[in-house]
Amino acid sequence: MSSDITWEAPFCGEGNSCFRLGTDATGNGYIAVAGAEETPLTDSRDALRRMILDIKAGKADHLL
């Protein structure tokens, strides 16, 4: 499955909390723990874009 996904470099916080974002040619977006790309969370690229924009807008700040 992961062979057709283009993965970005990992985003790492403190410790081992590294995540990777990816996309494929059919319009899907992927989020995975770095090293576990074979079991990603999958949704549309638009859903991934919306989630990133919402996080940047502070809608997940209560989780920090």
N, C-alpha and C positions, 0 to 999 in steps of 0.2 A: 504494500500500500504506500509506504513512505517514498518509494522511488519516483513517483510523479509529483511529489510535494517539493516546492522550493522553500527551504527553511531559512529564516533570518538568523543572524548570530544570536546566541543566548542573551537574554536580559537577566542579570544576576543581582540579587540584593545581598544582604549580609548572610553569611553561612552558605548553605547549599540551595538556596531558593532561586534556582535558575529556570526560566521558562523560555520557550521558543515559539515564535509565530511563523506560520507558513501559509502559502496559497498554492492552488493548482490551476491548471489551464481551464478547468470547467467552472470556475467561479466560487469554489469553496475556500473557506478560511479555516485554519487549524491552530490550536494552542496545545502545547505539550510541555511536560516537565523535561528539561534537558536530560538526555540519556534514555528517555522513554518515548521517543517519537513514534514508535510503532503502535501506541495507544493514545492518539490525540483526541481532544474534544473537537468536534467538527460542526460547522454551521456555514451559512453563506458568507461570502466575502463582505456583503453589505452588513450583516449582523456583526461581523468582526470589526468593521469600520465604526459602526454605531457604538459598540462597547468601548473602543478606544477613545472615541470622542466624548462619551459620557464620563469615562474615568478622568480624562483631561479636564473636563468641566467640573470635577469635584463630586460627582454623584456617588462615588465609592469611598469618599473620605471618612465616613463613619466606620469603615472597616479597619482603619489604621489605628 
